[in-house]
């Protein structure tokens, strides 16, 4: 069973599958935000929710394609990829709000057809951003754990918690085929001792 998981995780997934999963997260996030807001405003109207989901998903899809949020290698997701996701979602949110305001201004009658809530749209962006970020971090963690489990890696102690130490730590944790795992961090600088790097407490040498 473990070998099947390893084989599945090691395959470089087609980009359209990643995009499809992202759009599913966007749709689910919209459903959650809609229910959270409108259950206190007269109940949930599934027809309205469906129309809004299609519109919002279309806007998010455009920005995802512009920024290529689905083109990165998922098990190597880093800060830049996450920043790209946050930026795409932020612009998609503001674009959706702007589109809704323009529709309300040009076609007041459509306000009854697409009764958007600014709070709901904000909740949706936050939930979608969290969902997409969490899914990538989880996938990366599973990949590293199954492909290079703790039992198969050499335990090492990292000496130095300064810039070079941080660079080394980041390199070890982001290299997909590393054979080392950090078990402790040590430093001789009294100002760093007791602090933490990625959950590891810095000890005195």
Helices and strands as residue ranges (DSSP letters): H 2-10, H 15-38, H 46-67, G 74-76, H 79-106, H 110-113, H 118-147, G 150-152, E 154-159, H 163-174, E 180-187, E 196-197, E 200-204
